[in-house]
Amino acid sequence: MLKAALNLAYADSKVPSDDAWRRVSPFKNANAPRIRDFTDAEAKRLVNASSEAFRPMIQAALLCGGRYGELGRLRAADFNASTAMLHIRAGKTGKARDVALTEEAVKFFTVQAAGKARNALMLTQPDGTAWGKSDQIRPMKAACKAASIAPTIGFHILRHAYASRLVMAGVPLGAVAAQIGDSEVTCAKHYAHHSPKSVADAVRHATAELGIVAESNVVSMSGK
């Protein structure tokens, strides 16, 4: 932010040169993404504490990783129960995508699409109108307060929670990127720190023993 202000001052001819700060290297990891980890327990509390009107939006985000605007544009026809897929219309990235749904997500979207015309919005406010640009702010704050989630989170954290769960379950980053509509590079920046555990679990469960270590009664004292 400071560097941006200095660049603006130079552009406006307030200072004669930008040489002094142009040669300054950024601090290590200064641009590393900082995303709040959101646990499954917190997700359940948030859903239970949310208003009946806004709860489906929270559930949808946690179950498919859609952005707020994308979820607000969903039509009943975008859900295909037979293929367990959800079509996300072109949004922030300018590209449409198809999201593979879990069994739990299929149950949820089946209920949301039931009885609606194919072109009808799937997730609406109680009066049937679409969720507006900032309509999520107040209900999210209220739900966080009721669920004792501090600091209060924004709606976008639900999308990150979805992606993080996929990575921790061992889903490749490329597949996660396709699910949430991000580039694989961006996805790696945000969620790669969740990969080590899933990699370790995969190695331990999939690798057979060589049988080259003798049985022993030696017990590790680490962690005791």
NUTOR-808357 format. One record per residue (C-alpha): x, y, z; residue number from 1. Coordinates in nm, 2 decimals, decimal comma, m for minus. Layout:
% residues N
+--------+--------+--------+-----+
|     c1 |     c2 |     c3 | pos |
+--------+--------+--------+-----+
|      X |      Y |      Z | NUM |
...
+--------+--------+--------+-----+
END
This chain:
% residues 224
+--------+--------+--------+-----+
|     c1 |     c2 |     c3 | pos |
+--------+--------+--------+-----+
|   0,00 |   0,00 |   0,00 |   1 |
|   0,29 |   0,24 |   0,09 |   2 |
|   0,47 |   0,16 |  m0,23 |   3 |
|   0,15 |   0,23 |  m0,43 |   4 |
|   0,11 |   0,57 |  m0,26 |   5 |
|   0,47 |   0,65 |  m0,35 |   6 |
|   0,43 |   0,54 |  m0,71 |   7 |
|   0,12 |   0,77 |  m0,73 |   8 |
|   0,32 |   1,06 |  m0,59 |   9 |
|   0,59 |   1,00 |  m0,85 |  10 |
|   0,33 |   0,98 |  m1,13 |  11 |
|   0,18 |   1,31 |  m1,01 |  12 |
|   0,52 |   1,47 |  m1,02 |  13 |
|   0,52 |   1,52 |  m0,64 |  14 |
|   0,87 |   1,37 |  m0,61 |  15 |
|   1,15 |   1,39 |  m0,87 |  16 |
|   1,24 |   1,02 |  m0,88 |  17 |
|   1,11 |   0,67 |  m0,78 |  18 |
|   1,46 |   0,52 |  m0,77 |  19 |
|   1,47 |   0,50 |  m0,39 |  20 |
|   1,19 |   0,26 |  m0,34 |  21 |
|   1,20 |   0,09 |  m0,69 |  22 |
|   1,51 |  m0,10 |  m0,57 |  23 |
|   1,36 |  m0,22 |  m0,25 |  24 |
|   1,29 |  m0,59 |  m0,25 |  25 |
|   0,97 |  m0,72 |  m0,09 |  26 |
|   0,98 |  m0,90 |   0,24 |  27 |
|   0,99 |  m1,27 |   0,22 |  28 |
|   0,64 |  m1,43 |   0,19 |  29 |
|   0,49 |  m1,08 |   0,20 |  30 |
|   0,26 |  m1,17 |  m0,08 |  31 |
|   0,17 |  m1,51 |   0,06 |  32 |
|  m0,21 |  m1,56 |   0,07 |  33 |
|  m0,37 |  m1,55 |   0,41 |  34 |
|  m0,69 |  m1,75 |   0,43 |  35 |
|  m0,86 |  m1,84 |   0,75 |  36 |
|  m0,90 |  m2,21 |   0,81 |  37 |
|  m1,27 |  m2,29 |   0,87 |  38 |
|  m1,33 |  m2,62 |   1,04 |  39 |
|  m1,61 |  m2,87 |   0,98 |  40 |
|  m1,74 |  m2,80 |   1,34 |  41 |
|  m1,76 |  m2,43 |   1,26 |  42 |
|  m1,94 |  m2,50 |   0,94 |  43 |
|  m2,20 |  m2,70 |   1,11 |  44 |
|  m2,25 |  m2,44 |   1,38 |  45 |
|  m2,28 |  m2,17 |   1,12 |  46 |
|  m2,55 |  m2,36 |   0,92 |  47 |
|  m2,75 |  m2,44 |   1,24 |  48 |
|  m2,73 |  m2,08 |   1,36 |  49 |
|  m2,81 |  m1,91 |   1,03 |  50 |
|  m3,16 |  m1,78 |   0,94 |  51 |
|  m3,40 |  m2,01 |   0,76 |  52 |
|  m3,40 |  m1,77 |   0,46 |  53 |
|  m3,02 |  m1,75 |   0,42 |  54 |
|  m2,93 |  m2,11 |   0,52 |  55 |
|  m2,96 |  m2,26 |   0,17 |  56 |
|  m2,70 |  m2,01 |   0,04 |  57 |
|  m2,45 |  m2,11 |   0,31 |  58 |
|  m2,52 |  m2,48 |   0,26 |  59 |
|  m2,48 |  m2,45 |  m0,12 |  60 |
|  m2,14 |  m2,27 |  m0,08 |  61 |
|  m2,01 |  m2,54 |   0,15 |  62 |
|  m2,13 |  m2,82 |  m0,07 |  63 |
|  m2,01 |  m2,69 |  m0,41 |  64 |
|  m1,77 |  m2,41 |  m0,36 |  65 |
|  m1,96 |  m2,16 |  m0,56 |  66 |
|  m1,91 |  m1,79 |  m0,53 |  67 |
|  m2,20 |  m1,58 |  m0,39 |  68 |
|  m2,29 |  m1,43 |  m0,73 |  69 |
|  m2,27 |  m1,77 |  m0,90 |  70 |
|  m2,50 |  m1,93 |  m0,65 |  71 |
|  m2,75 |  m1,64 |  m0,69 |  72 |
|  m2,76 |  m1,71 |  m1,06 |  73 |
|  m2,82 |  m2,08 |  m1,04 |  74 |
|  m3,13 |  m2,20 |  m1,23 |  75 |
|  m3,32 |  m2,52 |  m1,16 |  76 |
|  m3,20 |  m2,66 |  m1,49 |  77 |
|  m2,84 |  m2,62 |  m1,39 |  78 |
|  m2,87 |  m2,92 |  m1,16 |  79 |
|  m2,86 |  m3,27 |  m1,30 |  80 |
|  m2,95 |  m3,53 |  m1,05 |  81 |
|  m2,88 |  m3,82 |  m1,28 |  82 |
|  m2,52 |  m3,72 |  m1,35 |  83 |
|  m2,47 |  m3,56 |  m1,00 |  84 |
|  m2,34 |  m3,24 |  m1,17 |  85 |
|  m2,41 |  m2,87 |  m1,12 |  86 |
|  m2,36 |  m2,63 |  m1,40 |  87 |
|  m2,21 |  m2,29 |  m1,29 |  88 |
|  m2,29 |  m2,02 |  m1,53 |  89 |
|  m2,01 |  m1,78 |  m1,65 |  90 |
|  m1,92 |  m1,56 |  m1,36 |  91 |
|  m1,61 |  m1,39 |  m1,22 |  92 |
|  m1,36 |  m1,57 |  m1,44 |  93 |
|  m1,58 |  m1,54 |  m1,75 |  94 |
|  m1,60 |  m1,92 |  m1,79 |  95 |
|  m1,88 |  m2,16 |  m1,71 |  96 |
|  m1,79 |  m2,49 |  m1,55 |  97 |
|  m1,95 |  m2,81 |  m1,43 |  98 |
|  m1,91 |  m2,92 |  m1,07 |  99 |
|  m1,91 |  m3,28 |  m0,96 | 100 |
|  m2,14 |  m3,32 |  m0,66 | 101 |
|  m2,12 |  m3,55 |  m0,36 | 102 |
|  m2,41 |  m3,76 |  m0,25 | 103 |
|  m2,49 |  m3,51 |   0,02 | 104 |
|  m2,48 |  m3,22 |  m0,23 | 105 |
|  m2,71 |  m3,41 |  m0,46 | 106 |
|  m2,97 |  m3,45 |  m0,18 | 107 |
|  m2,95 |  m3,08 |  m0,11 | 108 |
|  m2,99 |  m2,95 |  m0,46 | 109 |
|  m3,26 |  m3,20 |  m0,53 | 110 |
|  m3,47 |  m3,03 |  m0,26 | 111 |
|  m3,38 |  m2,68 |  m0,38 | 112 |
|  m3,48 |  m2,75 |  m0,74 | 113 |
|  m3,80 |  m2,95 |  m0,66 | 114 |
|  m4,12 |  m2,80 |  m0,80 | 115 |
|  m3,94 |  m2,51 |  m0,98 | 116 |
|  m3,96 |  m2,43 |  m1,35 | 117 |
|  m3,64 |  m2,51 |  m1,54 | 118 |
|  m3,55 |  m2,14 |  m1,58 | 119 |
|  m3,65 |  m2,04 |  m1,23 | 120 |
|  m3,38 |  m1,93 |  m0,99 | 121 |
|  m3,29 |  m2,21 |  m0,75 | 122 |
|  m3,18 |  m2,01 |  m0,45 | 123 |
|  m3,39 |  m1,70 |  m0,38 | 124 |
|  m3,50 |  m1,48 |  m0,09 | 125 |
|  m3,82 |  m1,57 |   0,08 | 126 |
|  m4,03 |  m1,35 |  m0,15 | 127 |
|  m3,88 |  m1,52 |  m0,45 | 128 |
|  m3,65 |  m1,23 |  m0,56 | 129 |
|  m3,28 |  m1,28 |  m0,63 | 130 |
|  m3,01 |  m1,23 |  m0,37 | 131 |
|  m2,86 |  m0,88 |  m0,44 | 132 |
|  m2,50 |  m0,78 |  m0,46 | 133 |
|  m2,45 |  m0,72 |  m0,08 | 134 |
|  m2,75 |  m0,90 |   0,06 | 135 |
|  m2,52 |  m1,16 |   0,21 | 136 |
|  m2,34 |  m0,93 |   0,45 | 137 |
|  m2,60 |  m0,89 |   0,73 | 138 |
|  m2,72 |  m1,25 |   0,74 | 139 |
|  m2,36 |  m1,37 |   0,75 | 140 |
|  m2,27 |  m1,14 |   1,04 | 141 |
|  m2,58 |  m1,25 |   1,22 | 142 |
|  m2,51 |  m1,62 |   1,17 | 143 |
|  m2,15 |  m1,58 |   1,28 | 144 |
|  m2,26 |  m1,40 |   1,60 | 145 |
|  m2,52 |  m1,66 |   1,68 | 146 |
|  m2,27 |  m1,94 |   1,61 | 147 |
|  m1,99 |  m1,78 |   1,82 | 148 |
|  m1,76 |  m1,76 |   1,52 | 149 |
|  m1,50 |  m1,49 |   1,58 | 150 |
|  m1,37 |  m1,30 |   1,40 | 151 |
|  m1,67 |  m1,28 |   1,17 | 152 |
|  m1,61 |  m1,44 |   0,83 | 153 |
|  m1,72 |  m1,33 |   0,49 | 154 |
|  m1,92 |  m1,55 |   0,25 | 155 |
|  m1,61 |  m1,62 |   0,04 | 156 |
|  m1,45 |  m1,82 |   0,33 | 157 |
|  m1,72 |  m2,09 |   0,27 | 158 |
|  m1,58 |  m2,14 |  m0,08 | 159 |
|  m1,23 |  m2,17 |   0,06 | 160 |
|  m1,35 |  m2,42 |   0,32 | 161 |
|  m1,49 |  m2,64 |   0,04 | 162 |
|  m1,17 |  m2,63 |  m0,15 | 163 |
|  m0,96 |  m2,70 |   0,16 | 164 |
|  m1,17 |  m3,01 |   0,24 | 165 |
|  m1,11 |  m3,14 |  m0,11 | 166 |
|  m0,74 |  m3,10 |  m0,09 | 167 |
|  m0,72 |  m3,26 |   0,26 | 168 |
|  m0,92 |  m3,55 |   0,12 | 169 |
|  m0,65 |  m3,61 |  m0,14 | 170 |
|  m0,82 |  m3,45 |  m0,45 | 171 |
|  m0,54 |  m3,33 |  m0,69 | 172 |
|  m0,50 |  m2,95 |  m0,70 | 173 |
|  m0,59 |  m2,95 |  m1,07 | 174 |
|  m0,92 |  m3,11 |  m1,00 | 175 |
|  m0,99 |  m2,87 |  m0,71 | 176 |
|  m0,91 |  m2,58 |  m0,94 | 177 |
|  m1,16 |  m2,71 |  m1,20 | 178 |
|  m1,43 |  m2,75 |  m0,93 | 179 |
|  m1,40 |  m2,40 |  m0,80 | 180 |
|  m1,32 |  m2,22 |  m1,12 | 181 |
|  m0,97 |  m2,10 |  m1,03 | 182 |
|  m0,64 |  m2,15 |  m1,21 | 183 |
|  m0,42 |  m2,43 |  m1,08 | 184 |
|  m0,15 |  m2,18 |  m0,99 | 185 |
|  m0,39 |  m1,98 |  m0,78 | 186 |
|  m0,53 |  m2,29 |  m0,62 | 187 |
|  m0,18 |  m2,41 |  m0,53 | 188 |
|  m0,10 |  m2,07 |  m0,36 | 189 |
|  m0,41 |  m2,09 |  m0,15 | 190 |
|  m0,44 |  m2,46 |  m0,06 | 191 |
|  m0,11 |  m2,64 |  m0,11 | 192 |
|  m0,04 |  m2,61 |   0,26 | 193 |
|  m0,32 |  m2,87 |   0,31 | 194 |
|  m0,16 |  m3,12 |   0,08 | 195 |
|   0,12 |  m3,27 |   0,30 | 196 |
|  m0,13 |  m3,45 |   0,53 | 197 |
|  m0,33 |  m3,59 |   0,24 | 198 |
|   0,00 |  m3,70 |   0,07 | 199 |
|   0,12 |  m3,86 |   0,39 | 200 |
|  m0,21 |  m4,04 |   0,44 | 201 |
|  m0,21 |  m4,17 |   0,09 | 202 |
|   0,15 |  m4,30 |   0,12 | 203 |
|   0,08 |  m4,48 |   0,45 | 204 |
|  m0,24 |  m4,64 |   0,33 | 205 |
|  m0,14 |  m4,74 |  m0,02 | 206 |
|   0,22 |  m4,87 |   0,04 | 207 |
|   0,27 |  m5,23 |   0,14 | 208 |
|   0,53 |  m5,32 |   0,39 | 209 |
|   0,86 |  m5,46 |   0,26 | 210 |
|   0,91 |  m5,69 |   0,56 | 211 |
|   1,27 |  m5,58 |   0,61 | 212 |
|   1,23 |  m5,46 |   0,97 | 213 |
|   1,23 |  m5,70 |   1,26 | 214 |
|   0,96 |  m5,69 |   1,53 | 215 |
|   1,06 |  m5,49 |   1,83 | 216 |
|   0,92 |  m5,40 |   2,17 | 217 |
|   1,08 |  m5,05 |   2,16 | 218 |
|   0,81 |  m4,78 |   2,21 | 219 |
|   0,86 |  m4,42 |   2,10 | 220 |
|   0,85 |  m4,17 |   2,38 | 221 |
|   0,78 |  m3,87 |   2,15 | 222 |
|   0,48 |  m3,67 |   2,23 | 223 |
|   0,46 |  m3,82 |   2,59 | 224 |
+--------+--------+--------+-----+
END
